[in-house]
Amino acid sequence: MTTITASPDSVRLRDAAADAFQLHVLPAIRTSLPGVEDLLTATVTSSVAYGAADEHSDLDVFLVFRRERDYRAHAAALGALIDGLSLDELYGPICDKGMRFEIESLPRADLSRLYHHPENPDHWHQQSEWLLAWFLDSWPLHDPGGVHARMRRLAGTWPPAVLAARQDEAWTRVTTWTATALRLLHDEGTTYPAVRAAFRAATVGLEAAYLCAGRFAPHPKWRESYARRHLAHSPDACRVLASQQQLAEVLAHPPYRSEDLAEALEEHQDRQKPPGDGQEPCLDWHGPLTAASDTFADRHGRIHLLRRRAPGALVLGAARAAAHAGETVYLAGETGYDLLLSQRPGYDHSMRVSEPLRWLHAHGLRGDPAGDTSATENLRWRYLNFVLWRKLRVVDKTRRRGLHFTCRWYQLQVVDHLLEAETLLAGTHAPPLHRLTRAPRGFTRPPLAGLLDEARADTGLSDVGAFLSQGWRDLAGVQDRLVRHRLLDPRDVTDPLAGQWDVQYWKYENLFS
């Protein structure tokens, strides 16, 4: 996703990365690890590769093995070799966290399915879109095996049928979350659930704009800032983006008036609707939806959970009609319900099943999912510690960059993760948004000094500096309890970044955000 004219910081950092790799890293590999150079691809990633780096950007160079067995055989030695080159001394404080050489593999990056079998539609529906964009739009420094070139050739564009299905799914999520937000605003005002639902509608609208242009959307923290320049060629994408940005502008500047937010949500939904949508109205939504979903019911109502990804146009049309009728519908990818009943224990499987879905199961949803081992539980706590640290940093960086909508979005994600930590420490799970009352019970203290308890939760978002101060204090409190209960190593508190490769956060941080 390179820009037409790269920023001066991008040019400077690209040149530095190429210099470090060609003059220091590659000669060292040839001398100490002969043959390894042919097994890996070296790329510069993220904002530096996209040509949009600024004074807040990091410089990440990834050394990616095509095969996992090569990664397992050589990653440790390669990492030690690079550490011994003292590149920090050679290149100094070149950017925010310095130049970092990271070692990865296609399977660990969640890209091997498409690399080997791009003809399988299921692989496309399971693919984390931003990870595909991350690799395809990276800046290759070294690719002797043609891995980067092959991926661009075989998986460089959406297959038409998959693109159409994902566009239909995005439109469905705009509809379901708009209906939820409007209902909550009417009943309760600008509480946390209402504001969170409105943000879900807006972020899906941004995703839909990229899909209208046939583009792979970048990492969520970049979608707002890159949208205009990368979608300008598509009139349909510009139409969708314009409606999303009107809603985003309202959400970016709390506190909110319920009437203004409701009006912005309704206008956004009306303008997001695809031209000539033949699926609405679905007069008999109950039959198709019941056949394709399982239903959780309690005294508050029903929640329909679709079992399959890409369930088809008829089912998605029924889901939209049900949402308009006041029903609650979750697509499979929003919860991981297609994976809940899979008896595949392990960390990767566990991370792809959402906490709200675990709550529903604990409160009566059918099935007997695989349990977590102690090793998986430990990795999950390390992940939560890392991702809270990371997303608090994103809140700070987006504030400094003036990305107000993205900043608010990440503030809400921080609250979500703090709620998850608090409920897990209490021996339960974070409930779904549709069951998150204004006075959640069962944990020691609410996240961010009671944001979830407030009738006007949006006021807690207005002062980003105060939010960050409270967020860091809340994280420290969670960390203290985890260490005292021997659920987290003190070293993970001192240096959360050191554990990122063990928890493989990039696969999971955006699954349910």
C-alpha positions as CSV (number, residue, x, y, z in Angstrom):
1,M,0.0,0.0,0.0
2,T,2.7,2.5,-0.9
3,T,1.7,6.1,-1.3
4,I,2.5,8.1,-4.4
5,T,5.1,10.2,-2.6
6,A,6.7,8.7,0.4
7,S,7.2,11.0,3.5
8,P,10.7,12.1,4.3
9,D,10.6,9.9,7.4
10,S,9.7,6.9,5.3
11,V,12.5,7.5,2.9
12,R,15.0,8.0,5.7
13,L,13.9,4.8,7.6
14,R,13.7,2.7,4.5
15,D,17.3,3.6,3.6
16,A,18.4,2.9,7.1
17,A,16.7,-0.5,7.1
18,A,18.3,-1.4,3.7
19,D,21.7,-0.3,4.9
20,A,21.5,-2.3,8.1
21,F,20.3,-5.4,6.4
22,Q,22.7,-5.3,3.4
23,L,25.8,-4.2,5.3
24,H,25.4,-6.0,8.6
25,V,22.7,-8.6,8.9
26,L,23.0,-10.4,5.6
27,P,26.9,-10.7,5.7
28,A,26.6,-12.1,9.3
29,I,24.0,-14.6,8.2
30,R,26.2,-15.8,5.3
31,T,29.2,-16.1,7.6
32,S,27.6,-17.7,10.7
33,L,24.4,-19.4,9.3
34,P,25.2,-20.5,5.7
35,G,22.2,-21.4,3.7
36,V,19.7,-19.6,5.9
37,E,19.6,-16.5,3.7
38,D,17.8,-18.6,1.0
39,L,15.1,-19.7,3.5
40,L,13.8,-16.3,4.4
41,T,12.3,-13.1,3.0
42,A,13.2,-9.7,4.6
43,T,10.7,-6.9,4.4
44,V,10.1,-3.5,5.9
45,T,6.5,-3.2,7.2
46,S,3.8,-0.8,8.4
47,S,3.9,2.9,8.0
48,V,7.5,3.0,6.7
49,A,6.6,0.6,3.9
50,Y,3.4,2.5,3.2
51,G,5.3,5.7,2.8
52,A,3.4,7.4,5.6
53,A,6.0,7.3,8.5
54,D,6.3,10.3,10.8
55,E,8.2,11.2,14.0
56,H,6.1,8.7,16.0
57,S,6.7,5.7,13.7
58,D,8.5,2.5,14.6
59,L,11.0,0.8,12.2
60,D,10.2,-2.9,11.9
61,V,12.2,-5.2,9.6
62,F,10.7,-8.7,9.4
63,L,12.7,-11.8,8.5
64,V,10.0,-14.3,7.4
65,F,10.6,-18.0,7.0
66,R,8.3,-19.7,4.5
67,R,8.2,-22.9,6.5
68,E,7.6,-23.4,10.2
69,R,10.2,-26.1,10.4
70,D,12.9,-23.7,9.2
71,Y,11.7,-21.1,11.7
72,R,12.0,-23.6,14.5
73,A,15.4,-24.8,13.4
74,H,17.0,-21.4,12.9
75,A,15.0,-18.6,14.6
76,A,16.8,-18.7,18.0
77,A,20.3,-18.7,16.4
78,L,19.3,-16.0,14.0
79,G,17.9,-13.8,16.8
80,A,21.1,-14.3,18.8
81,L,23.2,-13.4,15.8
82,I,21.3,-10.1,15.2
83,D,21.4,-9.2,18.9
84,G,25.2,-9.6,18.8
85,L,25.5,-7.1,16.0
86,S,24.8,-4.1,18.3
87,L,22.7,-2.4,15.7
88,D,21.3,0.0,18.4
89,E,24.8,1.4,18.8
90,L,25.3,1.7,15.1
91,Y,22.0,3.4,14.3
92,G,21.1,5.0,17.6
93,P,17.6,6.3,18.4
94,I,16.5,6.4,14.8
95,C,12.8,6.3,15.7
96,D,10.4,5.7,18.6
97,K,11.5,2.2,19.6
98,G,14.6,2.0,17.5
99,M,15.3,-0.3,14.6
100,R,13.9,-3.8,15.3
101,F,14.6,-7.0,13.3
102,E,11.8,-9.4,14.0
103,I,11.8,-13.1,13.1
104,E,8.6,-14.7,11.8
105,S,7.2,-17.5,9.6
106,L,4.2,-17.5,7.3
107,P,2.3,-20.0,9.5
108,R,3.0,-17.8,12.6
109,A,1.8,-14.8,10.7
110,D,-1.4,-16.6,9.8
111,L,-0.7,-16.4,6.1
112,S,0.3,-20.0,5.1
113,R,-3.2,-21.1,4.2
114,L,-3.6,-18.5,1.5
115,Y,0.0,-18.9,0.4
116,H,-0.4,-22.6,-0.3
117,H,-4.1,-22.8,-1.2
118,P,-5.5,-19.5,-2.4
119,E,-8.1,-21.4,-4.4
120,N,-10.0,-22.4,-1.2
121,P,-12.8,-19.9,-0.3
122,D,-12.8,-21.0,3.3
123,H,-9.2,-19.8,3.7
124,W,-10.2,-16.4,2.5
125,H,-13.1,-16.2,5.0
126,Q,-10.8,-17.2,7.8
127,Q,-8.1,-14.8,6.9
128,S,-7.3,-11.8,9.0
129,E,-7.5,-9.1,6.4
130,W,-5.0,-6.7,7.9
131,L,-2.3,-9.4,8.1
132,L,-2.6,-10.0,4.4
133,A,-2.3,-6.3,3.8
134,W,0.7,-6.1,6.2
135,F,2.7,-8.7,4.1
136,L,1.6,-7.7,0.6
137,D,2.2,-4.0,1.1
138,S,5.5,-4.5,2.8
139,W,8.8,-3.3,1.2
140,P,11.0,-6.3,0.3
141,L,14.7,-6.0,1.0
142,H,15.5,-9.7,0.2
143,D,13.3,-12.4,-1.4
144,P,15.5,-15.1,-3.0
145,G,12.7,-17.6,-2.9
146,G,10.1,-15.3,-4.5
147,V,7.7,-15.7,-1.5
148,H,6.6,-12.1,-1.5
149,A,6.2,-12.1,-5.2
150,R,4.2,-15.4,-5.2
151,M,1.9,-14.1,-2.5
152,R,1.2,-10.9,-4.5
153,R,0.5,-13.0,-7.6
154,L,-1.8,-15.6,-6.0
155,A,-3.5,-13.6,-3.3
156,G,-3.1,-10.0,-4.3
157,T,-6.8,-9.3,-4.9
158,W,-10.0,-10.5,-3.5
159,P,-11.7,-13.4,-5.4
160,P,-15.0,-11.9,-6.7
161,A,-17.3,-14.3,-4.9
162,V,-15.4,-13.8,-1.6
163,L,-15.4,-10.0,-2.0
164,A,-19.2,-10.0,-2.6
165,A,-19.8,-12.2,0.5
166,R,-17.6,-10.0,2.7
167,Q,-19.3,-6.8,1.5
168,D,-22.7,-8.4,2.3
169,E,-21.4,-9.3,5.8
170,A,-20.1,-5.8,6.4
171,W,-23.5,-4.3,5.4
172,T,-25.2,-6.8,7.7
173,R,-23.0,-5.8,10.7
174,V,-23.6,-2.1,10.0
175,T,-27.3,-2.9,10.2
176,T,-27.2,-5.1,13.3
177,W,-25.0,-2.7,15.3
178,T,-26.9,0.4,14.2
179,A,-30.1,-1.2,15.4
180,T,-28.5,-2.1,18.7
181,A,-27.0,1.4,19.2
182,L,-30.3,3.1,18.4
183,R,-32.2,0.9,20.8
184,L,-29.8,1.5,23.6
185,L,-29.7,5.2,23.0
186,H,-33.4,5.4,23.2
187,D,-33.7,3.3,26.3
188,E,-30.7,4.4,28.3
189,G,-28.9,7.3,26.7
190,T,-25.2,7.5,26.1
191,T,-24.2,4.6,28.3
192,Y,-21.1,2.5,27.6
193,P,-23.0,-0.2,25.7
194,A,-24.7,2.4,23.5
195,V,-21.5,4.2,22.7
196,R,-19.7,0.9,22.1
197,A,-22.4,-0.3,19.7
198,A,-22.2,3.0,17.8
199,F,-18.5,2.6,17.4
200,R,-18.9,-0.9,16.1
201,A,-21.3,0.4,13.4
202,A,-18.8,3.1,12.5
203,T,-15.7,0.8,12.3
204,V,-17.6,-1.7,10.2
205,G,-18.5,1.2,7.9
206,L,-14.8,2.0,7.5
207,E,-14.1,-1.6,6.7
208,A,-16.9,-1.5,4.1
209,A,-15.3,1.4,2.4
210,Y,-12.1,-0.6,1.7
211,L,-14.2,-3.5,0.5
212,C,-16.1,-1.3,-1.9
213,A,-12.7,-0.3,-3.4
214,G,-11.6,-4.0,-3.6
215,R,-8.7,-3.2,-1.2
216,F,-7.3,-5.1,1.7
217,A,-7.8,-2.9,4.7
218,P,-4.6,-2.2,6.7
219,H,-4.2,-2.6,10.5
220,P,-7.2,-0.9,12.2
221,K,-5.0,1.8,13.7
222,W,-4.1,3.0,10.2
223,R,-7.5,2.7,8.5
224,E,-8.8,6.2,9.3
225,S,-5.6,8.0,8.3
226,Y,-5.1,6.0,5.0
227,A,-8.7,5.8,3.8
228,R,-8.9,9.0,1.7
229,R,-5.7,8.6,-0.2
230,H,-6.1,4.9,-0.9
231,L,-9.9,4.9,-1.7
232,A,-10.0,8.0,-3.9
233,H,-10.1,5.9,-7.1
234,S,-13.4,4.3,-6.3
235,P,-16.7,6.4,-6.4
236,D,-18.5,3.6,-4.4
237,A,-15.9,3.6,-1.8
238,C,-15.9,7.4,-1.5
239,R,-19.6,7.3,-1.1
240,V,-19.4,4.8,1.8
241,L,-16.4,6.6,3.3
242,A,-18.2,10.0,3.3
243,S,-21.1,8.6,5.3
244,Q,-18.7,6.8,7.7
245,Q,-16.7,10.0,8.3
246,Q,-19.8,11.9,9.2
247,L,-20.6,9.4,11.9
248,A,-16.9,9.2,12.9
249,E,-16.8,13.0,13.3
250,V,-19.6,12.9,15.9
251,L,-18.1,9.9,17.7
252,A,-14.6,11.5,17.8
253,H,-15.8,14.4,20.0
254,P,-17.5,13.4,23.2
255,P,-19.6,14.1,25.2
256,Y,-22.5,13.2,22.9
257,R,-26.2,14.2,22.7
258,S,-28.3,11.1,22.2
259,E,-30.4,12.8,19.6
260,D,-27.4,13.9,17.5
261,L,-25.8,10.5,17.7
262,A,-29.0,8.7,16.8
263,E,-29.4,11.0,13.8
264,A,-25.8,10.3,12.6
265,L,-26.3,6.6,13.0
266,E,-29.5,6.6,10.9
267,E,-27.9,8.7,8.2
268,H,-24.8,6.4,8.1
269,Q,-27.0,3.3,7.7
270,D,-29.1,4.9,5.0
271,R,-26.0,5.9,3.0
272,Q,-24.1,2.7,3.6
273,K,-26.9,0.6,2.0
274,P,-25.6,-0.9,-1.3
275,P,-27.3,0.4,-4.4
276,G,-30.0,-2.0,-5.6
277,D,-29.8,-4.2,-2.5
278,G,-32.3,-6.9,-3.4
279,Q,-32.2,-8.7,-0.1
280,E,-34.4,-6.3,1.8
281,P,-37.0,-6.7,3.1
282,C,-36.8,-10.4,4.1
283,L,-40.5,-11.0,5.0
284,D,-39.8,-14.4,6.6
285,W,-36.6,-13.9,8.5
286,H,-37.4,-16.3,11.3
287,G,-37.1,-19.5,9.2
288,P,-33.7,-18.8,7.5
289,L,-32.3,-17.4,10.7
290,T,-33.4,-20.2,12.9
291,A,-32.0,-22.8,10.5
292,A,-28.6,-21.1,10.4
293,S,-28.1,-20.2,14.0
294,D,-28.4,-21.3,17.6
295,T,-30.3,-19.1,20.1
296,F,-29.5,-18.1,23.6
297,A,-32.5,-16.9,25.6
298,D,-32.9,-15.4,29.1
299,R,-35.2,-12.9,30.7
300,H,-33.7,-10.1,28.7
301,G,-34.5,-11.6,25.3
302,R,-32.8,-13.7,22.6
303,I,-29.4,-13.7,21.0
304,H,-29.0,-15.5,17.7
305,L,-25.5,-16.8,16.9
306,L,-24.8,-17.8,13.3
307,R,-22.9,-21.1,13.1
308,R,-21.0,-20.5,9.9
309,R,-18.8,-17.9,8.3
310,A,-20.1,-16.8,4.9
311,P,-23.6,-18.2,5.6
312,G,-25.0,-16.8,2.3
313,A,-27.1,-13.9,1.1
314,L,-30.5,-15.3,2.3
315,V,-29.3,-15.8,5.9
316,L,-27.6,-12.4,6.0
317,G,-30.8,-10.7,4.6
318,A,-32.7,-12.5,7.4
319,A,-30.2,-11.3,10.0
320,R,-30.7,-7.7,8.8
321,A,-34.5,-8.0,8.9
322,A,-34.3,-9.6,12.4
323,A,-32.2,-6.7,13.6
324,H,-34.8,-4.2,12.3
325,A,-37.4,-6.2,14.2
326,G,-35.5,-5.8,17.5
327,E,-33.6,-9.1,17.5
328,T,-30.0,-9.5,18.4
329,V,-27.8,-11.3,15.9
330,Y,-24.1,-12.1,15.9
331,L,-22.2,-13.3,12.8
332,A,-19.9,-16.2,13.4
333,G,-16.8,-14.2,12.9
334,E,-17.9,-11.7,15.6
335,T,-17.8,-14.4,18.3
336,G,-15.9,-17.4,17.1
337,Y,-19.0,-19.5,17.4
338,D,-18.0,-21.6,14.4
339,L,-15.0,-22.7,16.6
340,L,-16.6,-23.0,20.0
341,L,-17.6,-26.7,19.8
342,S,-14.3,-27.7,18.1
343,Q,-12.4,-30.1,20.3
344,R,-9.0,-28.7,19.4
345,P,-7.4,-27.6,22.7
346,G,-4.6,-25.2,22.5
347,Y,-3.7,-21.5,22.7
348,D,-4.5,-20.6,19.1
349,H,-8.0,-22.2,19.3
350,S,-8.7,-20.6,22.7
351,M,-7.8,-17.1,21.5
352,R,-10.3,-17.4,18.6
353,V,-13.3,-17.9,20.9
354,S,-14.5,-14.6,22.4
355,E,-15.0,-14.0,26.1
356,P,-18.7,-13.0,25.5
357,L,-19.3,-16.3,23.8
358,R,-17.7,-18.1,26.8
359,W,-20.1,-16.1,29.0
360,L,-23.1,-17.2,26.9
361,H,-21.9,-20.9,27.2
362,A,-21.5,-20.6,30.9
363,H,-25.1,-19.2,31.1
364,G,-26.8,-22.0,29.1
365,L,-25.7,-21.9,25.5
366,R,-25.4,-25.5,24.3
367,G,-22.2,-27.4,23.7
368,D,-19.1,-28.6,25.6
369,P,-16.1,-26.7,24.3
370,A,-12.5,-27.8,24.8
371,G,-11.1,-26.5,28.1
372,D,-7.8,-24.5,28.5
373,T,-4.7,-26.1,29.9
374,S,-2.6,-24.3,32.5
375,A,-0.1,-23.5,29.8
376,T,-2.8,-21.9,27.6
377,E,-4.2,-19.9,30.6
378,N,-0.7,-18.6,31.3
379,L,-0.3,-17.5,27.7
380,R,-3.7,-15.8,27.7
381,W,-2.8,-13.8,30.8
382,R,0.5,-12.8,29.1
383,Y,-1.4,-11.8,26.0
384,L,-3.9,-9.7,28.0
385,N,-1.1,-7.9,29.8
386,F,0.7,-7.2,26.6
387,V,-2.3,-6.1,24.6
388,L,-3.4,-3.6,27.3
389,W,0.1,-2.1,27.4
390,R,0.1,-1.9,23.6
391,K,-3.4,-0.4,23.2
392,L,-2.8,2.2,25.8
393,R,0.3,3.2,23.8
394,V,-1.9,3.4,20.6
395,V,-4.3,5.7,22.4
396,D,-1.4,8.0,23.2
397,K,0.1,7.9,19.7
398,T,-3.3,8.5,17.9
399,R,-3.9,11.4,20.2
400,R,-0.6,13.0,19.3
401,R,-1.2,12.3,15.6
402,G,-4.7,14.0,15.7
403,L,-6.5,10.8,14.8
404,H,-9.4,11.5,17.0
405,F,-11.8,8.8,15.9
406,T,-9.2,6.0,16.1
407,C,-8.1,7.4,19.5
408,R,-11.6,7.0,20.9
409,W,-12.0,3.6,19.3
410,Y,-8.8,2.4,21.1
411,Q,-10.0,3.9,24.4
412,L,-13.0,1.7,24.2
413,Q,-10.9,-1.3,23.4
414,V,-8.8,-0.6,26.5
415,V,-12.0,-0.6,28.6
416,D,-13.0,-3.9,26.9
417,H,-9.7,-5.6,27.9
418,L,-9.8,-4.2,31.4
419,L,-13.3,-5.6,31.8
420,E,-12.1,-9.0,30.5
421,A,-9.2,-9.0,33.0
422,E,-11.5,-8.0,35.9
423,T,-14.1,-10.7,35.2
424,L,-11.5,-13.4,34.6
425,L,-9.9,-12.6,37.9
426,A,-13.4,-13.0,39.5
427,G,-13.7,-16.4,37.9
428,T,-16.2,-15.5,35.2
429,H,-16.2,-14.0,31.7
430,A,-17.0,-10.6,30.2
431,P,-20.7,-10.6,29.0
432,P,-21.7,-9.7,25.5
433,L,-22.5,-6.0,24.9
434,H,-26.2,-6.9,24.9
435,R,-26.0,-8.2,28.5
436,L,-23.6,-5.6,29.8
437,T,-25.6,-3.7,32.3
438,R,-24.7,-0.3,33.7
439,A,-23.7,-1.9,37.0
440,P,-21.8,-5.1,36.2
441,R,-21.1,-7.2,39.2
442,G,-18.7,-9.8,40.3
443,F,-15.3,-8.1,40.1
444,T,-13.2,-6.1,42.5
445,R,-13.6,-2.7,40.9
446,P,-14.9,-1.5,37.5
447,P,-12.3,-0.5,34.8
448,L,-11.3,3.1,34.5
449,A,-12.8,4.3,37.7
450,G,-16.3,3.3,37.0
451,L,-16.7,4.1,33.3
452,L,-19.0,1.2,32.9
453,D,-21.2,2.3,35.8
454,E,-21.8,5.9,34.6
455,A,-25.0,6.9,33.0
456,R,-22.9,9.2,30.7
457,A,-20.0,6.9,30.0
458,D,-18.9,9.2,27.1
459,T,-17.7,11.8,29.6
460,G,-15.0,9.4,30.7
461,L,-13.6,9.5,27.1
462,S,-13.3,13.2,26.7
463,D,-10.1,13.9,28.5
464,V,-7.6,11.5,26.9
465,G,-4.8,12.5,29.3
466,A,-6.9,11.6,32.3
467,F,-8.1,8.4,30.6
468,L,-4.5,7.4,30.0
469,S,-3.4,8.1,33.6
470,Q,-6.3,6.1,34.9
471,G,-5.7,3.3,32.3
472,W,-2.1,2.9,33.4
473,R,-3.1,2.8,37.0
474,D,-5.8,0.2,36.3
475,L,-3.3,-1.9,34.3
476,A,-0.8,-1.7,37.2
477,G,-3.5,-2.9,39.6
478,V,-4.3,-5.8,37.4
479,Q,-0.7,-6.7,37.0
480,D,-0.1,-6.5,40.8
481,R,-2.9,-9.0,41.4
482,L,-1.8,-11.3,38.6
483,V,1.8,-11.4,40.0
484,R,0.5,-12.0,43.6
485,H,-1.6,-14.9,42.4
486,R,1.4,-16.2,40.3
487,L,-0.6,-15.9,37.1
488,L,2.0,-13.5,35.6
489,D,5.8,-13.4,35.8
490,P,7.1,-10.1,37.1
491,R,9.4,-9.9,34.0
492,D,6.2,-9.5,31.9
493,V,5.3,-6.5,33.9
494,T,8.7,-5.0,33.6
495,D,9.0,-5.6,29.9
496,P,5.7,-6.5,28.2
497,L,7.3,-6.2,24.7
498,A,9.6,-9.1,25.4
499,G,6.7,-11.5,25.4
500,Q,5.1,-10.5,22.1
501,W,6.5,-13.4,20.1
502,D,5.3,-16.0,22.6
503,V,1.7,-14.6,22.7
504,Q,1.6,-13.9,18.9
505,Y,-0.6,-10.9,19.6
506,W,-1.0,-9.9,15.9
507,K,-3.2,-12.9,15.2
508,Y,-5.7,-12.0,17.9
509,E,-5.7,-8.3,18.8
510,N,-8.3,-7.4,16.2
511,L,-10.5,-10.5,16.0
512,F,-13.3,-9.0,18.2
513,S,-12.4,-5.3,18.4
